[in-house]
Amino acid sequence: MKFKDRYDAGLQLLQKLAWLKGKDVIILAIPRGGIVVGDVIAKSLNVKLDVVVPRKLGAPNNPELAIGAVMHDGSTYLNDYVVKALNVNQQYIKEEIEQQVKEIERRLQVFRGSKTYALTDKIIVLVDDGIATGATTMAAVNWIKNQKPKMIVLATPVAPGEIVNMLKQIVDELIVLMMPLEFGAVGEFYEDFSQVEDEMVLEILRTYK
């Protein structure tokens, strides 16, 4: 089974989120692909869509491999197993965090013009178009928890089973439509997984101003 595109994935997730209609909800989407999925859900529930930008911390000499992830305020999730296995030193981690925080700040400035959020006592639905390693999701969830929300719901179309078990323990409600045993990349589970550009993200976010 594959999702036709991110819009289709959003519609399918929406069926599991209908109980949120009429509640005090904010959809927090991870750009760029998560914005398209989140937009479908937010418009249907008639709630606000906002963006949150965790960034992967890449391994030395292998930036695609996540050793963890970081948020705009510097709060970090580290995969201790990977860090130890690769013997990554603290200086490298510090420099990688600084570099990624700069990129997060740039994106937040472009996408929302502010680093300030008001999430206290809200039901937060964190949305992405798929989860692979779970590092950015873990960083985002840990940061959201510190904002004292009423409840955290994590909704994504696809994620590997072992990651789902890990994420289940840190959110109030987890919605994953597909948990394949063999998982290479998120794009494998979409017929159309076209690149989402910044301009499209901005266009979507403008409709919530």
C-alpha positions in Angstrom: 0.0 0.0 0.0 1.2 3.5 -0.9 -0.2 7.0 -0.3 -1.0 8.8 -3.5 0.6 12.0 -2.2 0.9 14.1 1.0 -2.6 15.4 0.6 -4.0 11.8 0.5 -1.9 11.0 3.6 -3.4 14.0 5.4 -7.0 12.9 4.5 -6.3 9.4 5.8 -4.8 10.8 9.1 -7.8 13.1 9.4 -10.1 10.1 9.8 -8.3 9.2 13.0 -8.3 12.8 14.3 -12.0 13.6 13.9 -12.5 13.4 17.7 -10.5 16.7 18.0 -13.2 18.7 16.2 -14.3 21.6 18.4 -11.4 21.3 20.8 -8.6 23.8 21.6 -6.0 22.4 19.1 -2.9 23.6 17.4 -1.4 21.6 14.6 2.4 21.8 14.7 3.9 20.6 11.4 7.5 19.7 10.6 8.5 21.3 7.3 8.6 21.0 4.6 6.5 17.9 3.8 4.7 17.8 7.1 3.2 21.2 6.3 1.2 19.8 3.4 -0.1 17.0 5.6 -0.8 19.3 8.5 -2.6 21.8 6.3 -5.2 19.2 5.3 -5.9 18.3 8.9 -5.9 21.9 10.2 -8.3 23.2 7.6 -10.7 20.3 8.1 -10.7 20.7 11.9 -10.8 24.5 11.5 -7.8 25.0 13.8 -4.5 26.8 13.6 -1.5 25.4 11.7 2.0 26.4 12.9 5.4 25.2 12.2 8.2 23.7 14.4 11.7 23.1 13.1 13.8 20.4 14.6 17.0 19.6 12.8 19.0 16.4 12.5 22.5 16.3 14.0 24.5 14.5 11.4 27.4 12.0 12.1 31.0 13.0 11.3 31.7 12.2 7.7 28.1 11.0 7.2 25.7 13.9 7.6 22.7 11.7 6.5 23.1 9.5 9.6 21.4 11.1 12.6 23.3 11.0 15.9 20.4 13.1 17.4 18.5 16.3 16.7 18.1 19.8 18.1 15.5 22.5 18.5 15.7 26.3 18.1 16.4 26.9 21.8 19.3 24.4 21.8 17.4 21.6 23.5 18.9 18.4 22.2 18.0 14.7 21.8 21.0 12.5 21.4 20.9 8.8 20.3 23.5 7.6 22.9 23.8 4.3 21.2 24.9 5.8 17.9 27.1 8.5 19.6 29.0 5.7 21.5 29.2 3.3 18.6 30.8 6.0 16.4 32.8 7.5 19.3 31.6 11.0 18.5 33.4 13.6 20.6 31.7 16.4 22.6 33.4 19.2 20.6 32.0 17.8 17.3 28.5 17.6 18.9 28.7 21.2 20.2 29.7 22.5 16.8 27.1 20.5 15.0 24.4 21.8 17.4 25.5 25.4 16.8 25.4 25.0 13.1 22.0 23.4 13.0 20.5 26.0 15.5 21.6 28.8 13.1 19.8 27.0 10.2 16.7 26.5 12.4 16.7 30.2 13.3 16.9 31.1 9.6 14.0 28.9 8.7 11.8 30.1 11.6 12.5 33.7 10.5 11.4 32.8 7.0 8.4 30.7 8.0 7.0 32.5 11.0 9.1 35.6 11.8 9.3 34.6 15.5 10.7 32.0 17.9 7.9 32.6 20.4 5.2 30.0 20.8 2.0 29.9 23.0 1.3 26.1 23.5 0.4 26.0 27.2 -2.8 24.1 28.0 -3.4 23.4 24.2 -3.9 20.1 22.6 -0.9 19.8 20.3 -0.9 17.6 17.2 2.6 17.1 15.9 2.5 16.1 12.2 5.1 15.0 9.7 4.9 13.2 6.4 6.7 10.2 7.8 9.3 9.3 10.4 12.5 7.4 9.7 15.0 7.4 12.6 12.7 9.3 15.0 15.5 11.7 16.1 13.9 15.0 14.9 10.5 13.8 16.3 12.0 13.0 19.7 13.6 16.4 19.9 10.3 18.1 18.9 8.2 16.1 21.4 10.7 16.8 24.3 10.6 20.5 23.5 6.8 20.6 23.2 6.5 18.9 26.6 8.5 21.8 28.1 5.8 24.2 26.8 3.3 22.5 29.2 0.6 21.5 26.7 -2.7 19.9 27.8 -2.0 16.8 25.5 0.5 15.8 22.8 -0.8 13.8 19.8 1.7 12.6 17.3 0.3 11.8 13.8 2.2 10.5 10.9 1.4 8.4 7.8 4.3 6.0 8.1 7.0 4.9 10.5 9.1 1.8 11.3 7.7 -0.5 14.0 10.7 -0.2 16.4 10.5 3.6 16.2 6.7 3.5 16.9 7.3 1.5 20.1 9.8 4.2 21.3 7.5 7.1 20.4 4.5 5.5 22.1 6.1 6.0 25.4 6.6 9.8 25.1 3.3 11.1 23.7 -0.3 10.9 25.0 -1.7 9.5 21.7 0.2 8.1 18.6 -1.4 7.7 15.2 0.6 5.9 12.6 -1.2 4.5 9.5 1.5 2.2 8.2 4.3 0.4 10.1 6.3 -1.5 7.4 8.8 -4.2 8.5 11.2 -3.1 5.8 11.9 0.6 5.8 14.4 2.4 3.6 13.1 6.0 3.3 9.8 7.8 3.8 9.5 8.5 0.0 9.1 4.8 -0.8 5.6 4.8 0.7 4.3 7.6 -1.6 3.5 7.5 -5.3 4.2 11.2 -5.5 6.8 12.5 -3.0 7.7 15.7 -4.8 10.0 18.2 -3.2 8.1 20.8 -1.2 9.7 24.3 -1.6 9.9 27.1 1.0 7.5 29.1 -1.2 4.8 26.5 -0.9 5.2 26.3 2.9 4.9 30.1 3.1 1.8 30.0 0.8 0.1 27.5 3.1 1.1 29.4 6.3 -0.2 32.7 4.9 -3.7 31.2 4.9 -3.6 31.0 8.7 -2.6 34.6 9.4 
